Amino acid sequence: MAIFIDIPLDIAMARRVIRDYHELDVVSYMKDYLSYGRKAFEAMDRVKDSADEVVNGGSLPVANIMKVVKEKIRL
């Protein structure tokens, strides 16, 4: 079973900056994102299309996402 956690690009990027770059140069990260990272996020649409289940993770806290995923796995 493939479960895709669907998170809008802006939310995913904001979460990553907060998580990984709070002490680093955010401008440098943004340049890297535009050059390399965005391509990876765009490729995820193809993965999403082939997933068995899609979970909307953009507005849910991680604990709620995990609860939904566990429920899907038990089906």
N, C-alpha and C positions, 0 to 999 in steps of 0.2 A: 504494500500500500504506500502510495506517495501522497503526503500531505504538504500543501504549499501554504505558507503563512504569508498572506498578502498584506504588505505594508507599503503605503504610498512613498514614492521616492523622497519627498521632502521630509517626511517623518523619519524614514530610515537614516537619511543623512544627518538630521538634527540629533537623533539618538547616538549615532556613531561619533559625532563631534563631541557631544557631552561626555560619552563614555571614554573615548580614546585620546582626545585632543585638548582637554581642559588646561593642560600646562604647555602645550606646543603651539606652534604657529598655525593658526586656523587658515590664513590666506594660502599658505603653502599646501595645506590639505585640500583646499578648494581647487587649486590649480591641478593637483594630482587627480582629484575626482573628475574634473572636466576632461582631462587627458586620458584617463584609464578607467576609473571606477564606474562611470556612467554606462560604459559599454556592458559591464557585468550586470548592472541592474536592468538594462534593456533586454539582455539575453534571458532574464528570468521570466519574461512574458511567455517565451516558448515553453519553459518548464511548467509554468502555471497552467498552460493549455493542456498539458498531458497529465496533470495531477489527478488523483482519484478524489481528493477532497481539497477545497480551498477554504482557509480560515481567514477572516478579516482581522488582522492583527494591528491595524493602524490606530484604532482607538481603544484597544484593550490593554490593560496592564499584563505583564508577563505571566503572572499567576493565573489570570483568566484564560490566556492563550493556552497555557499548559492544560488547564481543565478541559477546554474544548477539544484539544488534541487527544487527550486520554479518553474522552467520550467517543471520539471517532474511531480510535483503535479498538475499543471494546465491541464495536458493531459487528 
